[in-house]
Amino acid sequence: MLNFILHILLALFTCVGVVQTFSWFAVRSAARPFQILRIFPVGGDNTAKQMAAMFACLQWEANPAGQTFVLYDVGLDEQGAKDCMELAKGAGASFVRRGKLEQFIEKDIAS
């Protein structure tokens, strides 16, 4: 009986893995004529929750479409901004200080 359950679980996990792999290739090979920016405002009392939301999206997406994740400062102190910049750099995201978002977008579109 245990052997039967293990075979069923193995078959289910194999199917899920194949579907995930095919969907990743399908999204990766789809040509997109535009750049996608996902902007997460960070600051205030909910900074930890905002950062967690960005990291959850980053993990969920696994970024197959080449999206750019941006953490936008909306009220961080200097130490918080430095910490956020280091976390964004480690995650492959960008960090933009308050008032610099338009410049970042124009620079990103130009490149």
LINLINHU-V187307 format. One record per backbone hydrogen bond with DSSP energy under -1.0 kcal/mol. CO is the residue of the C=O (numbers start at 1). NH is the residue of the N-H. If there is no record, write none. Layout:
((CO;NH) (CO;NH))
This chain:
((1;5) (2;6) (3;7) (4;8) (5;9) (6;10) (7;11) (8;12) (9;13) (10;14) (11;15) (12;16) (13;17) (14;18) (15;19) (16;20) (17;21) (18;22) (19;23) (20;24) (21;25) (22;26) (23;27) (24;28) (25;29) (36;68) (38;70) (40;72) (42;74) (46;50) (47;51) (48;52) (49;53) (50;54) (51;55) (52;56) (53;57) (54;58) (55;59) (56;60) (57;61) (58;62) (68;38) (69;94) (70;40) (71;96) (72;42) (77;81) (78;82) (79;83) (80;84) (81;85) (82;86) (83;87) (84;88) (85;89) (86;90) (87;91) (88;93) (94;71) (96;73) (97;100) (100;104) (101;105) (102;106) (103;107) (104;108) (105;109) (106;110) (107;111))
